[in-house]
Amino acid sequence: MLTELLFYDTLRAAMWLAVVISAPILTVALGAGLIVGLFQALTSIQELTLTFVPKLIAIVAVFWLTMGFMSESLVSFFDTTLIPLIAGA
């Protein structure tokens, strides 16, 4: 029973960490998609690269800006949660 609770608690923490890490990129992708979609609807320009390139640039920029936060969060999760569980501490 204790191992099942520990497993589900660790899984819950990992899923929440995945949500927190992916939120900035997904938010920017959504915002860029809405802006580009609105621009396309207002100007009647239906170019495929117009939807892809601005979103890609925005996602890469946000990924670059939040890369330190993402890696720090993952390392902290591994150091405080997973490695002690693997070591049996």
MOPAC internal coordinates of N, CA, C and O (Angstrom, degrees):
PM7 1SCF
backbone

  N    0.0000 0     0.00 0     0.00 0    0    0    0
  C    1.4549 1     0.00 0     0.00 0    1    0    0
  C    1.5309 1   111.02 1     0.00 0    2    1    0
  O    1.2310 1   120.89 1   137.28 1    3    2    1
  N    1.3322 1   115.90 1   -42.72 1    3    2    1
  C    1.4542 1   119.76 1  -179.27 1    5    3    2
  C    1.5309 1   110.98 1   -65.90 1    6    5    3
  O    1.2310 1   120.47 1   141.90 1    7    6    5
  N    1.3264 1   116.72 1   -38.10 1    7    6    5
  C    1.4655 1   118.81 1  -179.46 1    9    7    6
  C    1.5258 1   111.16 1   -68.64 1   10    9    7
  O    1.2310 1   120.32 1   144.81 1   11   10    9
  N    1.3286 1   117.00 1   -35.19 1   11   10    9
  C    1.4624 1   119.73 1   176.73 1   13   11   10
  C    1.5201 1   111.10 1   -66.07 1   14   13   11
  O    1.2310 1   120.35 1   137.26 1   15   14   13
  N    1.3222 1   116.93 1   -42.74 1   15   14   13
  C    1.4585 1   120.46 1   177.66 1   17   15   14
  C    1.5220 1   111.23 1   -63.46 1   18   17   15
  O    1.2310 1   120.69 1   138.70 1   19   18   17
  N    1.3156 1   116.30 1   -41.30 1   19   18   17
  C    1.4588 1   120.47 1   178.19 1   21   19   18
  C    1.5227 1   111.16 1   -64.59 1   22   21   19
  O    1.2310 1   120.76 1   139.39 1   23   22   21
  N    1.3268 1   116.15 1   -40.61 1   23   22   21
  C    1.4661 1   120.57 1   178.22 1   25   23   22
  C    1.5234 1   110.99 1   -62.81 1   26   25   23
  O    1.2310 1   120.05 1   131.68 1   27   26   25
  N    1.3186 1   117.52 1   -48.32 1   27   26   25
  C    1.4537 1   120.38 1  -177.85 1   29   27   26
  C    1.5265 1   112.17 1   -68.98 1   30   29   27
  O    1.2310 1   120.23 1   146.26 1   31   30   29
  N    1.3179 1   117.16 1   -33.74 1   31   30   29
  C    1.4516 1   119.87 1   176.53 1   33   31   30
  C    1.5239 1   110.90 1   -67.35 1   34   33   31
  O    1.2310 1   120.01 1   138.57 1   35   34   33
  N    1.3157 1   117.59 1   -41.43 1   35   34   33
  C    1.4579 1   121.58 1   177.38 1   37   35   34
  C    1.5279 1   110.40 1   -66.41 1   38   37   35
  O    1.2310 1   120.15 1   139.63 1   39   38   37
  N    1.3157 1   117.32 1   -40.37 1   39   38   37
  C    1.4538 1   121.22 1   177.84 1   41   39   38
  C    1.5273 1   111.16 1   -64.34 1   42   41   39
  O    1.2310 1   120.47 1   138.74 1   43   42   41
  N    1.3262 1   116.70 1   -41.26 1   43   42   41
  C    1.4591 1   121.01 1   177.39 1   45   43   42
  C    1.5278 1   110.80 1   -62.11 1   46   45   43
  O    1.2310 1   120.49 1   136.28 1   47   46   45
  N    1.3195 1   116.68 1   -43.72 1   47   46   45
  C    1.4672 1   120.26 1   179.72 1   49   47   46
  C    1.5262 1   110.89 1   -65.29 1   50   49   47
  O    1.2310 1   120.04 1   141.32 1   51   50   49
  N    1.3215 1   117.53 1   -38.68 1   51   50   49
  C    1.4659 1   120.81 1   178.78 1   53   51   50
  C    1.5224 1   111.38 1   -67.64 1   54   53   51
  O    1.2310 1   120.22 1   139.92 1   55   54   53
  N    1.3210 1   117.18 1   -40.08 1   55   54   53
  C    1.4671 1   120.38 1   178.13 1   57   55   54
  C    1.5297 1   110.67 1   -65.95 1   58   57   55
  O    1.2310 1   120.21 1   138.97 1   59   58   57
  N    1.3282 1   117.21 1   -41.03 1   59   58   57
  C    1.4532 1   119.53 1   178.39 1   61   59   58
  C    1.5331 1   111.07 1   -64.96 1   62   61   59
  O    1.2310 1   120.60 1   141.09 1   63   62   61
  N    1.3320 1   116.46 1   -38.91 1   63   62   61
  C    1.4615 1   120.36 1   176.77 1   65   63   62
  C    1.5239 1   110.67 1   -62.73 1   66   65   63
  O    1.2310 1   120.00 1   140.65 1   67   66   65
  N    1.3205 1   117.61 1   -39.35 1   67   66   65
  C    1.4659 1   120.83 1   177.40 1   69   67   66
  C    1.5281 1   110.75 1   -63.38 1   70   69   67
  O    1.2310 1   120.15 1   140.76 1   71   70   69
  N    1.3111 1   117.32 1   -39.24 1   71   70   69
  C    1.4689 1   120.88 1   178.08 1   73   71   70
  C    1.5246 1   110.35 1   -65.66 1   74   73   71
  O    1.2310 1   120.28 1   134.80 1   75   74   73
  N    1.3205 1   117.07 1   -45.20 1   75   74   73
  C    1.4647 1   121.14 1  -178.25 1   77   75   74
  C    1.5276 1   110.91 1   -65.30 1   78   77   75
  O    1.2310 1   120.38 1   139.45 1   79   78   77
  N    1.3165 1   116.87 1   -40.55 1   79   78   77
  C    1.4603 1   120.44 1  -178.62 1   81   79   78
  C    1.5264 1   111.12 1   -69.91 1   82   81   79
  O    1.2310 1   119.93 1   141.46 1   83   82   81
  N    1.3098 1   117.73 1   -38.54 1   83   82   81
  C    1.4639 1   119.91 1  -175.63 1   85   83   82
  C    1.5276 1   113.53 1   -85.13 1   86   85   83
  O    1.2310 1   119.56 1   166.68 1   87   86   85
  N    1.3154 1   118.45 1   -13.32 1   87   86   85
  C    1.4692 1   121.16 1  -175.77 1   89   87   86
  C    1.5266 1   114.16 1   -59.12 1   90   89   87
  O    1.2310 1   118.48 1   134.06 1   91   90   89
  N    1.3340 1   120.51 1   -45.94 1   91   90   89
  C    1.4727 1   117.92 1  -178.97 1   93   91   90
  C    1.5286 1   113.06 1   -61.99 1   94   93   91
  O    1.2310 1   120.15 1   137.40 1   95   94   93
  N    1.3079 1   117.32 1   -42.60 1   95   94   93
  C    1.4668 1   120.42 1  -178.26 1   97   95   94
  C    1.5236 1   110.34 1   -67.87 1   98   97   95
  O    1.2310 1   120.10 1   136.00 1   99   98   97
  N    1.3136 1   117.42 1   -44.00 1   99   98   97
  C    1.4611 1   119.83 1  -179.55 1  101   99   98
  C    1.5259 1   112.01 1   -67.09 1  102  101   99
  O    1.2310 1   120.30 1   144.70 1  103  102  101
  N    1.3158 1   117.03 1   -35.30 1  103  102  101
  C    1.4609 1   120.41 1   178.19 1  105  103  102
  C    1.5240 1   111.43 1   -65.85 1  106  105  103
  O    1.2310 1   120.84 1   136.36 1  107  106  105
  N    1.3263 1   116.00 1   -43.64 1  107  106  105
  C    1.4607 1   119.78 1   179.19 1  109  107  106
  C    1.5257 1   110.65 1   -67.91 1  110  109  107
  O    1.2310 1   120.01 1   141.55 1  111  110  109
  N    1.3237 1   117.59 1   -38.45 1  111  110  109
  C    1.4677 1   120.12 1   177.67 1  113  111  110
  C    1.5267 1   110.86 1   -63.45 1  114  113  111
  O    1.2310 1   120.50 1   139.77 1  115  114  113
  N    1.3184 1   116.64 1   -40.23 1  115  114  113
  C    1.4630 1   120.36 1   177.06 1  117  115  114
  C    1.5204 1   111.50 1   -64.74 1  118  117  115
  O    1.2310 1   120.58 1   134.03 1  119  118  117
  N    1.3143 1   116.50 1   -45.97 1  119  118  117
  C    1.4622 1   120.33 1   179.87 1  121  119  118
  C    1.5201 1   112.38 1   -63.69 1  122  121  119
  O    1.2310 1   120.54 1   136.22 1  123  122  121
  N    1.3366 1   116.58 1   -43.78 1  123  122  121
  C    1.4639 1   119.86 1   178.81 1  125  123  122
  C    1.5236 1   110.57 1   -65.08 1  126  125  123
  O    1.2310 1   119.96 1   140.93 1  127  126  125
  N    1.3177 1   117.68 1   -39.07 1  127  126  125
  C    1.4582 1   121.15 1   178.02 1  129  127  126
  C    1.5221 1   112.23 1   -63.69 1  130  129  127
  O    1.2310 1   120.82 1   139.06 1  131  130  129
  N    1.3330 1   116.04 1   -40.94 1  131  130  129
  C    1.4664 1   119.56 1   178.06 1  133  131  130
  C    1.5248 1   111.76 1   -65.98 1  134  133  131
  O    1.2310 1   120.70 1   137.44 1  135  134  133
  N    1.3185 1   116.27 1   -42.56 1  135  134  133
  C    1.4672 1   119.58 1  -179.80 1  137  135  134
  C    1.5197 1   110.82 1   -65.54 1  138  137  135
  O    1.2310 1   120.27 1   134.73 1  139  138  137
  N    1.3307 1   117.08 1   -45.27 1  139  138  137
  C    1.4661 1   119.92 1   179.93 1  141  139  138
  C    1.5247 1   110.55 1   -66.55 1  142  141  139
  O    1.2310 1   120.14 1   140.38 1  143  142  141
  N    1.3173 1   117.33 1   -39.62 1  143  142  141
  C    1.4557 1   120.50 1   177.70 1  145  143  142
  C    1.5195 1   112.24 1   -63.37 1  146  145  143
  O    1.2310 1   120.68 1   138.39 1  147  146  145
  N    1.3203 1   116.30 1   -41.61 1  147  146  145
  C    1.4619 1   120.31 1   176.85 1  149  147  146
  C    1.5302 1   110.73 1   -64.58 1  150  149  147
  O    1.2310 1   120.56 1   137.98 1  151  150  149
  N    1.3206 1   116.53 1   -42.02 1  151  150  149
  C    1.4662 1   120.50 1   177.44 1  153  151  150
  C    1.5222 1   111.17 1   -61.09 1  154  153  151
  O    1.2310 1   120.54 1   136.89 1  155  154  153
  N    1.3322 1   116.58 1   -43.11 1  155  154  153
  C    1.4604 1   120.13 1   179.11 1  157  155  154
  C    1.5185 1   111.54 1   -65.79 1  158  157  155
  O    1.2310 1   120.31 1   140.98 1  159  158  157
  N    1.3045 1   117.01 1   -39.02 1  159  158  157
  C    1.4639 1   119.92 1   179.63 1  161  159  158
  C    1.5291 1   111.38 1   -67.81 1  162  161  159
  O    1.2310 1   120.34 1   142.92 1  163  162  161
  N    1.3173 1   116.95 1   -37.08 1  163  162  161
  C    1.4621 1   120.27 1  -178.93 1  165  163  162
  C    1.5268 1   112.58 1   -74.57 1  166  165  163
  O    1.2310 1   120.33 1   147.54 1  167  166  165
  N    1.3236 1   116.98 1   -32.46 1  167  166  165
  C    1.4651 1   119.35 1  -176.15 1  169  167  166
  C    1.5209 1   113.34 1  -103.52 1  170  169  167
  O    1.2310 1   119.47 1   174.70 1  171  170  169
  N    1.3095 1   118.62 1    -5.30 1  171  170  169
  C    1.4692 1   124.20 1  -177.98 1  173  171  170
  C    1.5234 1   113.21 1    59.30 1  174  173  171
  O    1.2310 1   120.50 1  -151.94 1  175  174  173
  N    1.3286 1   116.65 1    28.06 1  175  174  173
  C    1.4661 1   121.56 1   174.85 1  177  175  174
  C    1.5304 1   107.44 1   -91.87 1  178  177  175
  O    1.2310 1   120.17 1   -59.57 1  179  178  177
  N    1.3088 1   117.28 1   120.43 1  179  178  177
  C    1.4644 1   121.27 1  -178.32 1  181  179  178
  C    1.5329 1   110.29 1  -114.55 1  182  181  179
  O    1.2310 1   120.79 1  -124.20 1  183  182  181
  N    1.3015 1   116.09 1    55.80 1  183  182  181
  C    1.4619 1   121.41 1   179.36 1  185  183  182
  C    1.5250 1   108.60 1   -91.39 1  186  185  183
  O    1.2310 1   120.47 1   -48.75 1  187  186  185
  N    1.3350 1   116.70 1   131.25 1  187  186  185
  C    1.4588 1   121.03 1  -176.68 1  189  187  186
  C    1.5214 1   111.77 1   -68.14 1  190  189  187
  O    1.2310 1   120.21 1   140.60 1  191  190  189
  N    1.3265 1   117.21 1   -39.40 1  191  190  189
  C    1.4626 1   118.96 1  -178.65 1  193  191  190
  C    1.5192 1   111.62 1   -69.37 1  194  193  191
  O    1.2310 1   119.69 1   158.17 1  195  194  193
  N    1.3182 1   118.20 1   -21.83 1  195  194  193
  C    1.4568 1   120.96 1   178.38 1  197  195  194
  C    1.5292 1   111.25 1   -66.17 1  198  197  195
  O    1.2310 1   119.90 1   150.34 1  199  198  197
  N    1.3085 1   117.80 1   -29.66 1  199  198  197
  C    1.4612 1   119.93 1   177.33 1  201  199  198
  C    1.5151 1   111.95 1   -83.04 1  202  201  199
  O    1.2310 1   120.22 1   149.26 1  203  202  201
  N    1.3084 1   117.18 1   -30.74 1  203  202  201
  C    1.4546 1   120.85 1  -172.62 1  205  203  202
  C    1.5256 1   112.83 1   -84.11 1  206  205  203
  O    1.2310 1   120.06 1   130.97 1  207  206  205
  N    1.3044 1   117.50 1   -49.03 1  207  206  205
  C    1.4677 1   121.66 1  -171.99 1  209  207  206
  C    1.5261 1   113.16 1   -65.05 1  210  209  207
  O    1.2310 1   118.14 1   131.92 1  211  210  209
  N    1.3343 1   121.15 1   -48.08 1  211  210  209
  C    1.4769 1   118.45 1   179.15 1  213  211  210
  C    1.5308 1   113.22 1   -62.66 1  214  213  211
  O    1.2310 1   120.48 1   141.11 1  215  214  213
  N    1.3307 1   116.69 1   -38.89 1  215  214  213
  C    1.4687 1   118.64 1   177.73 1  217  215  214
  C    1.5149 1   110.94 1   -65.06 1  218  217  215
  O    1.2310 1   120.34 1   139.28 1  219  218  217
  N    1.3254 1   116.95 1   -40.72 1  219  218  217
  C    1.4589 1   120.63 1   179.19 1  221  219  218
  C    1.5225 1   110.96 1   -63.20 1  222  221  219
  O    1.2310 1   120.23 1   136.24 1  223  222  221
  N    1.3118 1   117.17 1   -43.76 1  223  222  221
  C    1.4613 1   120.79 1   179.09 1  225  223  222
  C    1.5286 1   110.84 1   -63.92 1  226  225  223
  O    1.2310 1   120.16 1   137.04 1  227  226  225
  N    1.3232 1   117.29 1   -42.96 1  227  226  225
  C    1.4647 1   120.96 1   179.49 1  229  227  226
  C    1.5254 1   111.21 1   -64.77 1  230  229  227
  O    1.2310 1   120.29 1   137.96 1  231  230  229
  N    1.3275 1   117.05 1   -42.04 1  231  230  229
  C    1.4670 1   120.72 1  -179.47 1  233  231  230
  C    1.5183 1   110.60 1   -66.01 1  234  233  231
  O    1.2310 1   120.01 1   136.44 1  235  234  233
  N    1.3219 1   117.58 1   -43.56 1  235  234  233
  C    1.4674 1   120.52 1   179.42 1  237  235  234
  C    1.5280 1   110.11 1   -64.00 1  238  237  235
  O    1.2310 1   119.85 1   139.29 1  239  238  237
  N    1.3321 1   117.90 1   -40.71 1  239  238  237
  C    1.4639 1   120.43 1   179.52 1  241  239  238
  C    1.5244 1   111.38 1   -63.90 1  242  241  239
  O    1.2310 1   120.33 1   135.46 1  243  242  241
  N    1.3169 1   116.98 1   -44.54 1  243  242  241
  C    1.4655 1   119.63 1   179.85 1  245  243  242
  C    1.5254 1   110.58 1   -69.01 1  246  245  243
  O    1.2310 1   120.19 1   143.49 1  247  246  245
  N    1.3230 1   117.24 1   -36.51 1  247  246  245
  C    1.4604 1   119.70 1   176.94 1  249  247  246
  C    1.5216 1   110.18 1   -61.84 1  250  249  247
  O    1.2310 1   120.35 1   137.44 1  251  250  249
  N    1.3149 1   116.93 1   -42.56 1  251  250  249
  C    1.4509 1   120.75 1   179.51 1  253  251  250
  C    1.5408 1   110.53 1   -63.33 1  254  253  251
  O    1.2310 1   120.65 1   136.66 1  255  254  253
  N    1.3352 1   116.35 1   -43.34 1  255  254  253
  C    1.4606 1   120.17 1  -177.82 1  257  255  254
  C    1.5324 1   112.66 1   -68.48 1  258  257  255
  O    1.2310 1   119.99 1   147.03 1  259  258  257
  N    1.3203 1   117.63 1   -32.97 1  259  258  257
  C    1.4635 1   120.51 1  -175.88 1  261  259  258
  C    1.5257 1   113.01 1  -102.91 1  262  261  259
  O    1.2310 1   120.07 1  -172.86 1  263  262  261
  N    1.3200 1   117.47 1     7.14 1  263  262  261
  C    1.4616 1   120.00 1  -178.25 1  265  263  262
  C    1.5377 1   111.82 1   -60.39 1  266  265  263
  O    1.2310 1   119.88 1   139.54 1  267  266  265
  N    1.3267 1   117.83 1   -40.46 1  267  266  265
  C    1.4606 1   120.79 1   178.75 1  269  267  266
  C    1.5181 1   112.02 1   -63.25 1  270  269  267
  O    1.2310 1   120.61 1   136.42 1  271  270  269
  N    1.3352 1   116.45 1   -43.58 1  271  270  269
  C    1.4625 1   120.75 1   177.86 1  273  271  270
  C    1.5236 1   111.30 1   -62.70 1  274  273  271
  O    1.2310 1   120.70 1   137.89 1  275  274  273
  N    1.3332 1   116.27 1   -42.11 1  275  274  273
  C    1.4675 1   120.12 1  -178.94 1  277  275  274
  C    1.5237 1   111.38 1   -64.37 1  278  277  275
  O    1.2310 1   120.65 1   131.12 1  279  278  277
  N    1.3184 1   116.36 1   -48.88 1  279  278  277
  C    1.4611 1   118.88 1  -178.11 1  281  279  278
  C    1.5270 1   111.31 1   -67.73 1  282  281  279
  O    1.2310 1   119.94 1   142.49 1  283  282  281
  N    1.3269 1   117.72 1   -37.51 1  283  282  281
  C    1.4585 1   120.54 1   177.42 1  285  283  282
  C    1.5260 1   111.16 1   -63.85 1  286  285  283
  O    1.2310 1   120.18 1   139.85 1  287  286  285
  N    1.3188 1   117.26 1   -40.15 1  287  286  285
  C    1.4630 1   120.93 1   178.80 1  289  287  286
  C    1.5241 1   111.51 1   -65.72 1  290  289  287
  O    1.2310 1   120.58 1   136.73 1  291  290  289
  N    1.3302 1   116.50 1   -43.27 1  291  290  289
  C    1.4620 1   119.67 1   179.26 1  293  291  290
  C    1.5259 1   112.14 1   -66.05 1  294  293  291
  O    1.2310 1   120.40 1   137.02 1  295  294  293
  N    1.3201 1   116.85 1   -42.98 1  295  294  293
  C    1.4686 1   119.88 1   179.29 1  297  295  294
  C    1.5191 1   110.16 1   -64.20 1  298  297  295
  O    1.2310 1   120.42 1   139.07 1  299  298  297
  N    1.3199 1   116.80 1   -40.93 1  299  298  297
  C    1.4617 1   120.29 1   178.36 1  301  299  298
  C    1.5303 1   111.26 1   -62.99 1  302  301  299
  O    1.2310 1   120.44 1   138.35 1  303  302  301
  N    1.3317 1   116.77 1   -41.65 1  303  302  301
  C    1.4665 1   120.15 1   178.80 1  305  303  302
  C    1.5236 1   110.83 1   -63.81 1  306  305  303
  O    1.2310 1   120.56 1   137.64 1  307  306  305
  N    1.3220 1   116.54 1   -42.36 1  307  306  305
  C    1.4554 1   119.32 1   179.29 1  309  307  306
  C    1.5194 1   110.85 1   -66.74 1  310  309  307
  O    1.2310 1   120.07 1   136.21 1  311  310  309
  N    1.3389 1   117.48 1   -43.79 1  311  310  309
  C    1.4622 1   120.50 1  -177.66 1  313  311  310
  C    1.5178 1   112.88 1   -66.81 1  314  313  311
  O    1.2310 1   120.09 1   139.86 1  315  314  313
  N    1.3252 1   117.43 1   -40.14 1  315  314  313
  C    1.4604 1   119.68 1  -174.36 1  317  315  314
  C    1.5248 1   113.98 1   -91.01 1  318  317  315
  O    1.2310 1   120.10 1   156.52 1  319  318  317
  N    1.3411 1   117.42 1   -23.48 1  319  318  317
  C    1.4542 1   118.95 1  -173.24 1  321  319  318
  C    1.5257 1   113.11 1  -117.17 1  322  321  319
  O    1.2310 1   120.10 1   121.60 1  323  322  321
  N    1.3113 1   117.41 1   -58.40 1  323  322  321
  C    1.4637 1   119.19 1  -170.89 1  325  323  322
  C    1.5200 1   114.35 1   -76.48 1  326  325  323
  O    1.2310 1   119.55 1   136.11 1  327  326  325
  N    1.3074 1   118.46 1   -43.89 1  327  326  325
  C    1.4621 1   119.73 1  -177.54 1  329  327  326
  C    1.5300 1   111.20 1   -64.59 1  330  329  327
  O    1.2310 1   118.48 1   136.99 1  331  330  329
  N    1.3384 1   120.51 1   -43.01 1  331  330  329
  C    1.4727 1   118.48 1   174.67 1  333  331  330
  C    1.5438 1   113.19 1   -61.30 1  334  333  331
  O    1.2310 1   120.25 1   146.02 1  335  334  333
  N    1.3337 1   117.13 1   -33.98 1  335  334  333
  C    1.4648 1   118.61 1   177.63 1  337  335  334
  C    1.5234 1   111.40 1   -68.81 1  338  337  335
  O    1.2310 1   120.62 1   140.42 1  339  338  337
  N    1.3095 1   116.43 1   -39.58 1  339  338  337
  C    1.4733 1   120.24 1   179.33 1  341  339  338
  C    1.5230 1   110.25 1   -68.63 1  342  341  339
  O    1.2310 1   120.68 1   140.01 1  343  342  341
  N    1.3364 1   116.31 1   -39.99 1  343  342  341
  C    1.4636 1   120.16 1  -179.44 1  345  343  342
  C    1.5219 1   111.82 1   -73.92 1  346  345  343
  O    1.2310 1   120.32 1   163.33 1  347  346  345
  N    1.3174 1   117.00 1   -16.67 1  347  346  345
  C    1.4651 1   120.60 1   178.15 1  349  347  346
  C    1.5054 1   114.05 1    84.46 1  350  349  347
  O    1.2310 1   120.99 1  -157.95 1  351  350  349
  N    1.3119 1   115.71 1    22.05 1  351  350  349
  C    1.4794 1   119.35 1  -178.09 1  353  351  350
  C    1.5088 1   110.95 1   -82.14 1  354  353  351
  O    1.2310 1   120.10 1   180.00 1  355  354  353

